[in-house]
Amino acid sequence: MSADDQGDAGWLTWPNLVTLVRLALLPVFVWILFSTDHRAVAAWLLASLGATDWIDGYLARRLHQVSNVGKVIDPVADRLLVIVGLLSVAAAAGVPWWFALITLTRELIVSLLTLLLAALGAARIDVLWWGKVSTFALMTTYPLFLLTTNPHHAALVAWQHWTREGTWVIGLLGLALSWLVLFGYVRPALRALRSGRRGRQIL
């Protein structure tokens, strides 16, 4: 049985608790980054929030606690994490603004298209494997960019220099792949739209 076929488990579930904790820790990340000199702590917290984005979905399937609330707040939490994370890292001079804005543009396009397809009654679209790869690459890139800069523009140590060079490779590949994957969703989106409309006509 797929997640979509299960009933609504309500709002009081373990997966929803995990999602709410992730949302609650997002302002903590921003506070640590801009109000303290513990930039490494902020970087590790951002990395942890990105690495745990699969836990709520896994718990929902494992515990049979799929809920309508979770279907809304989980993607919202994921998008907020990406948007707040990349803008914060850019504002802290961890990454150039052009890199952050190209990433942000892609995320906004995905969000708007998701809302548009939902409004048009499209069926659910499965996430492409390469889409997961690009997301993982970018969610690895931003914490590493933050980790390889210092507050008050202090000089970088040797490991920060070579780590930052490697991060650029991962980041540029992830960014390019994310845009290629975006265009790869065109055909699945059209199929999902046709499928959703047929389902409404049958009903």
ABEGO torsion letter per residue (X at the ends): XBAAABBBAEABBAAAAAAAAAAAAAAAAAAAAAABABAAAAAAAAAAAAAAAAAAAAAAAAAGABBAAAAAAAAAAAAAAAAAAAAAAAAAGABBAAAAAAAAAAAAAAAAAAAAAAAAGBBBBBBBAAAAAAAAAAAAAAAAAAAABBBGGBBBBAAAAAAAAAAAAAAAAAAAAAAAAAAAAAAAAAAAAAAAAAAAAAX
